[in-house]
Amino acid sequence: MGNVYHLDLDKKKIRGAKIALLPGDPFRSQIIAEKISETYGTVNEKLAWKREFCTYFAEIKGEKILVTSTGIGGPSTSIAIDELAQLGIDTFIRVGTTGAIQDHINIGDVIITSGSVRLDGASTHYAPIEFPAVAHYEALNALIEGAKKAKVKYHVGITASSDTFYPGEERYDSFTGYVLRRFQGATKEWQKLHVLNYEMESSTVLTLTASMGLRGGCITGVINRVGIGKITKEALKTGQENAIRAATAAVECLL
């Protein structure tokens, strides 16, 4: 098998890796790989960067790991997962950032998604909307243990996973300031249903992996909360770092 088209990877390049960490931001791939190297005293190597897909190779206790960015949203995430699965990856952990919608969740906490509200479109091309977007129990348990090991405050529950950052997450600070009627009041409804947060990729990750018989999980660092306002550099740094530390520790539990 030659290179998969979008990721510019082949089986030889990934060297038998079975686990992939999936940030959204391509620049975060390097940050995660370097954190792994620093923590475990191993090397890391950039394998490819094509479009939004940046892949690094790293090792955790002898286990080969890929760190591949997915870009923002479901369509590009589905490409990354599908092509990595074609190469033999069987475990996918999204490592990202999120906005919390519950008052008891603070900036810097991490949210471990047990299941997602499928507000996206990409996942429906792999399984009908009745199919649940759920984390694999081994990935879920590993992320909980990873958060404990990293001493990061965590919350486990349901995530609303939207195709859009502005209307789908009921944000009124967009160009028009208008949110379609179907989304007006949505945040209050999700809060009443005990949904923890908004983000944009988990429903795709969890639907694809569950429907393909693979292991999938999602952990995100909280960088803002409904009503707090703009995302600060400090909040972004804290949320990102905590999610990375917990996810990296979780990989040990999956070996």
HELIX and SHEET records of a PDB file:
HELIX    1   1 LYS A   11  ILE A   14  1                                   4    
HELIX    2   2 PRO A   26  TYR A   40  1                                  15    
HELIX    3   3 GLY A   74  GLN A   86  1                                  13    
HELIX    4   4 ALA A  122  HIS A  125  5                                   4    
HELIX    5   5 TYR A  137  LYS A  149  1                                  13    
HELIX    6   6 PRO A  167  GLU A  169  5                                   3    
HELIX    7   7 ALA A  186  LYS A  192  1                                   7    
HELIX    8   8 SER A  202  MET A  212  1                                  11    
HELIX    9   9 LYS A  233  LEU A  254  1                                  22    
SHEET    1   A 9 GLU A  45  LYS A  50  0                                        
SHEET    2   A 9 PHE A  53  ILE A  60 -1                                        
SHEET    3   A 9 GLU A  63  THR A  68 -1                                        
SHEET    4   A 9 ILE A  19  LEU A  22  1                                        
SHEET    5   A 9 THR A  91  ALA A 100  1                                        
SHEET    6   A 9 VAL A 195  GLU A 199 -1                                        
SHEET    7   A 9 TYR A 154  SER A 162  1                                        
SHEET    8   A 9 VAL A 110  LEU A 119  1                                        
SHEET    9   A 9 ALA A 133  VAL A 134 -1                                        
SHEET    1   B 6 GLU A  45  LYS A  50  0                                        
SHEET    2   B 6 PHE A  53  ILE A  60 -1                                        
SHEET    3   B 6 GLU A  63  THR A  68 -1                                        
SHEET    4   B 6 ILE A  19  LEU A  22  1                                        
SHEET    5   B 6 THR A  91  ALA A 100  1                                        
SHEET    6   B 6 ARG A 215  ARG A 225  1                                        
END                                                                             
